[in-house]
Amino acid sequence: MRTSLVSPEQCRQLLLAMARQRSTPDILHELVTGLVDHCGAALARVWLVIPKPQCGRCPAPDRCESHENCLRLSASAGRSVDGTDWSGLEGRFSRIPFGFGKVGHIAQTREPVEDRKVSARSPWIADPEWVRREGIKGVIGQPMIHHDQLLGVLAVFTRQSPSEDDLAWLRAFADDAASRIANNDAFARIRELRDQLASENEYLRDEVKASHQAGDLVGESPVMRNLESRIRLVARTDATTLIQGESGTGKELVARAIHQQSLRAAHPLITVNCAAVPAELFESEFFGHVAGAFSGAVHDRAGRIQLAEQGTLFLDEIGEIPLPMQAKLLRVLEQGTYERVGEGRTRKGDVRFIAATNRDLEEEARRGRFRKDLYYRLSVFQIDVPPLRERSEDVLLLARHFAEFYSRKYRLTAPRLSRDQAALLQAYEWPGNVRELRNVMERAVIAHQTVDAARGLDFSHLKERGRKSSPKIEEPATPRLMTEAEMRTLERENLVAVLKATRWKVSGPGSAAEFLGLNPATLASRLRSLGIVRSQEEQSHE
């Protein structure tokens, strides 16, 4: 009668050891080391199914015909007769395609392989010399199946021929391990979803707070109507969009408007202030990390890209991203794939990207401070947000909007603007743009409650900051009314005249942008929209 390798007590101890573990790697480690240390196995290994194999990392891609299903060596234990440790996970058997060799055959057929009298001529032996040298007598391979789903393969090599009881116990170990792995994966997914929901709630609270502070885009000037038209144009697409404009002009409002009018509006809009993320945390912030990936990473954490799944990721101050991180962001934009810090699994993301900056990224790229390929990928569609000084006709509309908003917010009496106060607001240049106007109106609404309401709002501090220094131009008593086409013609003629006067220098000292008080990127966009290009004749006169 053949002696069993495994006793009932050893089986009980091994099952209890596996039950105490809470992660798949630990469960598999207990299984293979227990089979070697207590159950007489010379070598025990577990291969897990890779849902989406990465053929580029496979040591033997020529073995695989379909390039669809693959097994990855995930746990190994054993010792050779000369004491060599076999716990490594690399080598010729680290990846096995379905159908290749005994392990691949088990995965493909879902049937066990049990050879209790192994010889060098056995069909399941890949290295007959190794079998002879190590004195291998038995090979047992079991599929690991849970609810009709193949999770992996358990293979055990013994130096003693296994009994029928051994085969039964190994089948039980494989089934138990499959059940624990499935349950562990389910709990891990629940934890991941819980953490993701917690993060999304945090971001959504921030978004609600931001939306209450910012409100909607307000303005009726021609430049605002043009801005809203461009928002509608790009919103229904998934095109990557670059929003450019000075600080305080409302670039985040534009991003939110694009998202709200898009097909992704039912999914989250996640904002990343790139200027506020420390360089060493960029990768974790964008891609997430797994527990233990670095010091302080106690739990798995979803990155902003995962949180924005099926929605929109808004990268504010994109120009502040360090160059090394720009290459990884470019990969996400081009391939849609990323990896959490400390995790080998490649994830696929379905995210629409919107970026914003107050820098001239084209100039930054030219000087080598920003990747050109990333700039080109981000600027598929550009939107320039005009500064407040270029739409002075919207100042009073915005002022009244903010006055009413903060009066409701603080439950105060809504103030009224006098004619002199309105003139003062319109005369001011607003270097801080809409953000400055909003802060001025909030402060004025609060301060208004301490004085006689009949005096109206107090804007005396604006006088000290100076008024616009534009030269005085005598205007006709009744300005001539013009059509949109006439206005564009007039604008075109003025731009051409300024360009000629500045020798067609668009940016830098003494440039057209400096003369007009425009951001160079804004001016370049206007030139493109009006079809203004320098003629060869003018170039020849240089």
C-alpha positions, 0 to 999 in steps of 0.5 A: 500500500502506497504511503500518503504524502499528506496526512489529515492533520497536515491538510487541516493546518494548511487550510487554516493557514490559508484561511488566515490570509487576506490577500491573494499573494499571501494565500498563494504563498501559504499554499505552495510553501505548505505543500513543500514544507509539510506535504512532501512536494519538491516543487509547488507552483501556481499560475494565475490567469492574466485577463488582458495579457501584455504580449510584449512582456512574454518571454516566449510569445512564439508559443502562443497562437491567439495572444489572448489567454495567458497564465502568469507564475504568481507563487513558487516554492521548492528546493533542489537536491543540492539546496537551490531555492526555487521560489523565484517567479522569473524564467522560461515558465513565468508566462505560459499560453493556454494550450502550451505544455501540461500547465497550458493544457490544464488551463485550456481543457480545465481538466487535471493532469495526474501522473503518479509514475513519471519517467523521462519519457512522460509527455508532460515533462518539459525537461527530462534531465531535470526529472532524472536529476531531481528524482521526480516521481509524481506530477499533479496539475489541478485547474483552480475553478470558482463558479465555472471561472478559471482562475489559475493552475496548481502544479505539484512535483513530488519525489515520491509517487502520490497516492489516491488520497494525495490526489484528492487532497490536492484537488481540495487545496486547488478548489479551496484556494480558488474560492479564497482568491475569488472572495478576496478579489471580490472584497478587494473590488468592494474596498476599491469601489468604497474608496473610489466613492469616498474620493468621488464624494470628496471631489463632488463636495469640492465641485459643488462648493466651487460651482456655488462660488463661481456660478455660470459664465456671465456676459453679453459682449461679442467676445463672450458670444464668440467664446460660448459659440466655441464652447458649444462647438467642441463640447459635443466632441471628445477632443482634447481642449486647451483653454488659455487666458490670464489668471482670474478670467474664468478658465475653470468655468469654461471647462465646466461649461464644456463638460456640462454640454458634453455627452459625458455630463452625467459622469464626474468632472474631476479637477487637478490643480497641477500647481498645487501637487508636489513633484514627488506626488504627481504620479500617485495623484494622477494614477493612484497607488497600491498599499505599500507602494511607498512610505505612507501608502497604507491603503490603495488609492484611486488616482484622478484619472480613475475617478474621472472614468467616463467623465472629464479630467480638467488639468488646471495650470497644466504648464506647472507639470514637471517634464518627467511627468509630462511623458507619462501624461502623454502616454495616457492621452495617446494610448489611454492606458496607465498604471498605479504606482506599485502595481504591475497591472495596466489599466485602460481609461475612458476619460476626456481631457481639458487643460488650462494655462495662463502661460504661452505654452507654444513659447514654453515648448519652443524654449524646451520648458514644455514637451512639444509633443504634449503641447500638440496633443493638448491643443487639438482645440484651443479656446482663448478666454478674454481678459475683463478689460477686453469686454468692459461692457460686461463689467456692470452685468458681472458686478450686479450678478455678484452683488445679488449672489453675495447678498443671497449667500449672506442674507443681506439686503441687495445693494444698488449701483449708482451711476458714479459707482458704475462709471468707476467700475467701468473705468478701472482696468481690472488686472485681476480680471473677473476674480478681482471683480468678484472679490471686490463685490463680495467685500463691498456687499459686506461693508455696505451693511455698516454704512447708510444704505442710501450711499450705495456700495463703497469702491473708493479703494479703486480710485487709489489703484488708478484708472485706465490710461487709454488716450482720450478719443473724441467720440461722435455724439451718435456712434455709427451702428455697425453689423458684425461683418463691419466690426470684423472688417474694422478689427482686421484692418486695425490688427493689420495696421498694428502688425505693420507698425510693429514689423509683424512682431507678434510677441515680446517687447515692442510687439503687437501683443504688447501694444494691444494689451493682449496675451500673445496666444490670444492674438495668434488665435485672432489672427488665425480666425480672421485669416491674417497672414504676412504676404511675401511682398511685405517679407521682401521689404524687410 
